[in-house]
Structure formats: structure tokens, C-alpha cells
Amino acid sequence: MAPERFFLELEPTAAMQASWPHVVVVGGGFAGVRVCQALARQPVRVTLIDKRNFNLFQPLLYQVASGLVSAADVASPLRQMVGQAPNVQVLLGEVTDLDLENRSLQFNGHHYGYDQLVLACGSGSTYFGHEEWRPLAPPMKILEHAQEIRRRLLMALEEAEQTTDPQRRQFLQSVVVVGAGPAGCELAGSLVELMHSAIRRDFKQLQVELCRVVLVDAVDRVLPTMHPNLSVAAAEYLQRNGVELLLGSMVGAIEPGKVLLKGEGEPRFLEAATICWTAGVRASRLGKLLAERSGCAVDRLGRVLVQPDFSVPGHPELRVVGDLCSYSHTSDGAPLPGMAGPAVQMGAWVAGDILRGLDGQASPPFRWLDLGSMAVIGPLFAVADLRGLRVTGLLGWLLWGLAHLAFIPATENRITLLTRWLWQIATRQRSALLITGRPEQHIGVDVGLTRAPAAAEIPGVSRLAAPAPGPGG
């Protein structure tokens, strides 16, 4: 017999709020936080629900993985960001079901009512049906992923410092990054810089010449969504700094310490102690759940196909924003990209539409302001496409830094990040190279998809794969 569910009734903090419409926002990412900020101190009750108590600045996760910054530098507590507004309440927990007819959601074992619902649950990583690869090749979507990548690489270097076997040492100094999009290029460029600087300064037995970072993807060029000229500049920089590019190669299998590649020629194995995955993204499972409950459509990535006002058919009170939505009501009919800029603009428009609706006013159509795209490839080198203005090198890095500092939600984090970047430029030292956490820390962490099984539950995986096998092992 299923457990009985009860409604969660929370008293408003002020008597006047009892008559205000109740807006529930699920997800404290870029879009969800922007909705709450725009509704703060307005005549609505706002509840923000998230599985974690902080907002994560995902674009800088690779810097956590490579020791440039610490976890606290890219995460801001939600209660400090929006929870201090008198009409905004932050609740920690996970939404597991939706009752659209009764306008309620299931949350922490209770039903919780709403007048307006905004789903901003974001996205997670996918391995295209090969979940058994997750313990062997951590993705890069949450803090635990970045910390696990850093832990594995630093542990490999520590073991390499003590081994007397040259083949084993080269294996331990090898990294494979799967995925040549912005995240993969940024991670590969940052990891090779970390290895080179750490070996020159901190390790006595290791040689820079034995470092190997391989960037793998099935596409024919890095940064395939950016202009070809920027792809060429990024590829040349990566190769010049020691990153090997294996493009046009598809991953056929991942084993402990090995990646099987399939391309035009014979299949081949790459052997590396550290394997990272940045190749697959899929929307939160709440998209599929919403489709089951409402009959709305989702695309192949699990994103909800929304109407021009971000609602779903038959439910004007329910909006879907951020990475969870597929918004194709653009001039060229192409869905908006899953980046911070569109997410923030979506959140601001939906919040304004809710407020205008309370006053009986119509909103102007949503218009996305395309600010361009950029990726940092290495120290003082980035590529940027700002609405047709394409820049590379130091100027690109300066524009990238200014843009990211502008999007960082907390002033304290802006100051800390700027200080760390300037310190790294001046000294070439990284200040977040602690080896912490347990080996399986990124397994079983729910990131918005199906709940990840523990390593022991995945067929063929009895434990987390450490860099145990060497060449030929």
C-alpha cells in the first residue's frame, strides 16, 4: 500500500501574504534564481525548491577540476542570494511528481500547492545509454564531478612520482577528455596547464614531456557550434600547448584505464589514468514527467517544447525555462542554446509576465538578445564570437573574464575569482590543489536525470575504477 501523502501547509511570514498568489520555482540555477530576484518584494509569495542549498556557476566548473579555484568560489548559498527577501522562501528537497489538475507537486513526501509553477530544473549528463561508463569517466555538471576529476588526476601524479616503471609513469601522466565542445576544450586546456606547471614546480621525478592530454570527439573540429575560424584558432592553441586532438573518432567502449575509439580506420585503445566526459547533455527527468502528466511534447534531449510564453498547452499557469525548455519561437526557428545568457533572459521575462498578468496586462513577446559565445582555451587565451565580432587570444580572454564576472551572482565571489585569476597570472600557481573526498563521491549523486546507481549496482563494475591497469594491463 502506497504511503499516504499530506499537504504541506506553511504559514506566510506576513499576514498580507496570505492573499497573494503563490509562485513555486523549482530549480535554483540561472533561470530559477532570476525569476526569484525579479519577484522579490513584489505582491506574490515565492517558494524556491532545490535539491541543493546553493546556486552553482557551472561555466567555471573546469577551473575547480584543474585547481584554479575552490568550490566555494563558484557556488553561492540560495538563502543569501534570494532567501532574504521577505516574500521569498527557500526549501531544500526534491520534486518527485506533479498534479497539474489540482495545482500541486509532490515534494519531500508531501503535496505542495501553487498558483503559478516555474520549472527551471536544468540538465545533467548522459552517456547515450552507457551508464556503466559513468564510474570510469566522470562528467562535469556538479561540484562532485569537478572535485573527482581533480582528485583522480592529482592522485595519478602522486603515484607517478613514486613509480619506477617508465610505462606506468607515462600511463599515470595521461588524460583523455571526451567531447570537443566548450566544456571539453576548456577542461583539456586547463588540465594540460595544471600538469605542466605542477610537474615543473612540485614534482621531482616527473617529466613534462611524458604528459599526454587527448581530446576526443566524433565531430570534425573543436567548438563545432562556433565559427570555423575560431575553431581553427582554438585547435592550434591546444595543439601548441600539448593537447592531442583525435577528431572524427567515436567512443565505442570505456574500460578501467582505457577508451576504445572507432573511426575510419581500425579500432584503437587509448590508455590513460584519468578519463573525463563532457560529451552528452540531457534535460532533467522532470521534463519527461511533465510530458506524461500534461501530454506536452519533448525533444530528443528531453527538453519540453514550450509555447511563446514558456507555458505548455492547456496549462498557462505552468512555465518551463532554462535548459529544461526547448524554445523555438525565434526568427530562424532554432532552439535557444542551453547557456547562462538565454536562461537569465527567460527567467526575467517569465517573472515580468507573471506580474503583468496579475495586473491584467499583456506582455510584449519574448525577444532573446544574443550576446554571443566564448570559450577560454588556456591562460590568457580565449575565443569569442560576439554577434559577428570574432576575437582570439588575450583580448578574447579579457572579454571572457568580464562576461563571466558579470554573470557571477555574488559580489564576494566576483572579488575572490578576480583575485585568484590575477594571482595565477602573476605566479602561475594554483591555490586549490587539495586531494579531498572519497573515491566514489560522484557516483549516486542525482543531477536531474534518472537516479545514478552506485558502482556496485552497475553490471560489470564492482568498484570505482582507479588508475590500476597500466599499458597492456
N, C-alpha and C positions, 0 to 999 in steps of 0.2 A: 504494500500500500504506500502510495506516494505521500511524503510528509505534507502536512497542511501548511499553506502559506498565508501569512498575515500581512496586512498593510502596515507600512512603516509611516507613522504619523509624527512629524517633527514640528514643534511649535515655531512660528516665525519669531525672530528676535525682537520685533516691534509689533504692537497691536495693529498698526495701519497696514502692515504687510499681509495680514490675513486675507484681505480682499484683493490683493494684487495677483495678476496671473503668474503661474508658476512655470518657469522655464528650466528644464533639465538639460544640461550639456554633458554628454558622455565623451570623455577624452580630453586630456589636458595638454595636447600638442599645440602647434602653431595656431590652427584654426579654432580649437576649443577655447584656448586662452584669450584669443582676440574677441570671441563672442562675449566672454565674461567681462573683459575690460570695457567693451562698448556698452554693456548693460549695467555696469557698476553705477550705483547711486541713481538709477532710473526707477520708475514706479513698477518694477517687476521683482518677483522673488526668483533668485537664480541658485540652482544647485549644480555644482560641478562634481562629476563622479569619475574617478580614475583608479586604476589598479595600483598606481604608484603616487607618492605624495610630491612628485617633482615634475617640472617641465624639462625635457631633455632637448638640447640643441644638437640634433643628430648630425648636421653637416660637419661638426668638428669631432665626431667620434674617432676618426682615424688618428687625430692628434693625441687622444687618450691611449689608443693602441700603440702608438710609437713613442710614448713617454714625453711628448712635448708639454702636455697639460695634464692636470689631475681631473678626476671625475667631478669634483665639486665645481670646477671651472666651467663645465658645460651643462650643469643642472641647477635649476632654481626651484626652491620649495613653492608649491602652488599656493599654500596658505599665505605666504608673504607676497606673492605676485598679485593674487586676486581675492584671497580669502579675507583680507582686512576690510574690504568694502562692507558696509552694514547689511546690504541686501544679497550678498554672495556667500553661500555656504559650500565648503569643500568636504566631500565624503570619500573615504577610501574604500574601494571594493570593486567588484567586477559585475557587470551586467550580463546575465545569462539567458534572458528571454524577454520577449516583447508581447504585450497585449494591446494591440492597436485599437480594438473596439472599445475597450474600457480606459484607454489612455493611461496605461501603467507599464512599468517594466519590472522585471524580477532582478533583485539586487540584494546580495548578501542574505539570501534565504527569505526575503520579504518582497511584497509588491510595493512599488513606489509610484504615486500618481504624478501626472504632469498635465499642464495645459498646452505647452509647446515643448517639443523634443528636438534637440540638435545632436545628431550623431557625428562625432569627429574622432573616430577611433583609430585612424591612421592605417598603417600597413606593417607587415612583417616580412620575413624572408621565406623563400620557398626553394626547394631543391628539385622541383619538377618531378615529383613522385619518388624521389630517392631520399627519404628521411634518414636512412641508415648512414648517409654521408654527414649528417649534422654533427655527431660527436667527433668526427675526424677533421672537419673543416668548418670552424666557427664562422658564422655570418657577422655582420656588423650593423645591428639595428638597435641594440640596447647597451647599457654600460657594461653588463657582464660579458658581452661579446668582446668589446674592446679590451677589457681587462684580461680576458682569457687569451686573446691574441698576444698581448704584451707579455703575459706570464709564460706562454709557450716559447716565444722567441728568446726571452731572457734566460729561461731555463736551458734551452738548447745551447746558447752561448756559454753558459756556466759549465755545462757538461763538456763542450768542445774545448774549453780551457784546460780540462784535466785528462782528455784522452790522448793516447799516443798513436792511435791508428789514423793515418792521413785520410783514408777513405771515409772513416767515421766522422772525422772532423769536418770534412767538406760537406757531408750529408747534414750535419748539425748546423752548418752555416748557410743552408739553402732554404729558400722560401718560395712557395707557389701561391700566387693570388689569382683566383678565378673571377673573371669579369673585368672588362676594359672600359667600363663607363667612368663617370667622375669619381665614384667612391673607390673603384679598383685602382685607377691611376693615382689618386691621392694617397691611398694606402701603400701601394708599391713604391712610389717615390719617397714617402716618409720612412718606410721600413729600411730601404737601402741606405738612406742617410743616417738612420739610427745605427745600423750595423757598422757602417764605415767609421762614424765618429766614436762609437763605443769601443771598437777594436783598437783604434789609434790611441785612445786616451786611457782606457780602463783595463784592457786585457793584454797580458804579456806573451801568451803563446799563440795567439791567433793572427792570421794574415788577412788583410783586406782583399787580396787577390783571390782568396778562396770563397768570398761571399758571392752568393748567387740568388738573385730575385727574378722570378719568371712570372710574367703577366700573360695569362691565357684567356682566350675568348674565341668564339666561333665567328665573330664579325671580322671584316677585312681591315678595320682601322680602329685605333683607340678613339674614345669620345665620339661614337658614331652619330650622336644627335647634334653635334656641334659642326661648325663649318669645316670643310676638309682642310683648309689652311691651318686652322687651329689644331686639328688632329695631327697634322704633319709636325708642327712646332712641338706639341706635347710628346710625340713619339721620339723625335730627335733628342729632346732633353732627357727623356727617360733612358734611352739607349746610351747617351753620352755619360750618364751617371751610373751606369752599371745594371740597368734593368733589361732583361732579355724579353723580347716580345715574341710570343707564339700565337699569331692570329690565324683565323681560319681553322682552328683546332677545337673540336668539341670534346668535353669531358665524357668519357664512357664509363668510368668507374673510379671510385676513390677507396683506397685501402690504407691501412696504417703506414704512413710514411711514403705513400705512392699515389700518383694520379695517372690514370690511363687516358691518353689522348687519342682521338680518332679524327683523322683528316683525309687529305687526298692520298697520302702515302700509307705505309704500313702503320698500324697502331704502335704507340710507344709509351713507355712509362717515364714519368718524371719522379725523381726521388727527392724528398725534402722533409726535414723535421717539422716544419711549420707550414700548414696549408690553411688558406683563408678563402672565404666565399663571399663575393659581392655581386653575384650574377642574377639572382632571382628575387623579385618582389611580388607579393600578393596582398590584397587588401584584407582587413580584419574579417574574421569569421562572422561578425555581426552583419556584414553585407549579405551573405548567404542566408542568414537567419531572417533578415528583413524581407528578402525575396520570398521566403517560404510563408511569412506571415501576411505579406501585403500583395504578393503576386507581381511585384515590380521586377524589372529585368536587371541582370548584372552582366558585365563583360567577361572576357576570358581571364582577367586578373582578379575577378571577384568584386570589382567596383560597381557601385549602384548607378544605374543610368538615371539621372535626375532631370527634372523639368527646369525651365529657365529660372525659377525662383528657388531651386535646390530642393524642392519637395518631391515626393513620389506620387504617382497617380492615385487619387482618391483620399489623400491624406495631406492636406495643406498645412496641418499643424506639425508635420514631421519634416525636418530638413536634414540633408546629408552633405557634409562639407569635408574639405581636405582630401587626403589620399584615399578615403573611402568612397568618394564620389567620382563618377565619370561625367564631366560637364562638357558637352559637345556643342553648346549653343554659342559658337564662336563664328567669326567671319569666314574661316576656312573649314569649319566643321570638325576640326581636330580637337580631341580632348585636351583639357588643360594639363600641363605636366605636374607630376607629383613633387612639387618643390615648396619651399617656405613662402615665396612671394605670392603665388596663387592662393595658398591656404590662408594666409593672413587677410588677403583681399576678400576671399569668400566669407570668412568669419565676420569681418566688418560689415559687409553688405547684408548678410542674414540678420545680424543684430539690429541694423538700421531698419530693415524691412519689418521685423517684429515690432519695433517701437512705432513705426509709422502705421502699421496695421491696427495697433491699439487706439490710435487717433483717427482711424477711418481714412487714412491717406494711402495713396498708391505710391509705390517706389519706382524710380527710373530703372530701366533694365540694367542688369549686371554687365559691366564692361571691365574686362581684365586689362590692366596696364602691364604689358610685357616689359620687364626690366632687364631681360637678357639672362644669360647663363655664364657660369665661370667655374673654373677648377684650378686649384693650386697643385702644381706638379712637384715642386721642391722648394728649398729655401730661396726666397726672393724671386721665385719664378711661378707665374700663373698664366692661364689663358682665359680671356674674357670676350664674350660677344654681347655687346650692349646695344641691342636693336640695330645691328649692322656695323657698329663701331667695334672692330676686332683688334685687340691688343694682346701682346705677349710679353713675357719677361718681367722686369721689375715694375713697370707701370701696371701690368696686369695684376701683379701681387698686391700693389698698393690699393688698387680698386677692389680687389677681392677682400683685403683686410678691412677696408672701410665699410663695405657692404655687410660683412659678417658682424662687425662690431655694431652696426646699426640694427641688425635683426636680433642680437642678443637681448633677451628681455630684461635682465637685471643689470643695473648700473655697476654694482660691485663686480660682477663677472666681466663686464667690459674692461674695467680698470685692471683686473687681475690678468685677463688674457693679453691685453696690450703690454703689460709689464713683462709677462713670460715671453712673449714674442720678441720684444726688444732685448731681453736678457739672452735669449737663444741666438739672436743675430750677433750680439756683441761677443759672446763667449763660446758659441757652438755647443753649449752644454744643455742637457735636458734634465729637468728637475723632478720628473715623475717616473723614475725607473725602479720603483719598488716591486718586488715579486710578492704578491699577496693573493689570497683566495685559495680555494680548494680546486683540484684539477677538474672536477665535473661541474663547476659553478654555472656554466652557460647551458647545461642540459636541464630540461624540465622547466625552464623559465618560459611562461606564457607570454608571447609577444603579439597577440592579436590574431593568431591563426588557430588551427587545431592544437590542443594542448600537447606540447612536446613530450614524448616518452623519455623515461630515464634510459641510460645506456644499456642497462641490463634487459630492458624490455624490447630493444630493437633487435630483430633477427640478425645473427651473425656478429653482433657486437657484445662482448662480455664485459668490457671496461672501456674507459676513455683511452683513446689511442695516444700514448705518449710517444716521443721520438725513439721508440725501441729498435725497430729494424734499421739496419744500415744498408748500404748498397748491396744488392743481391740477396738481402735478407727476407 
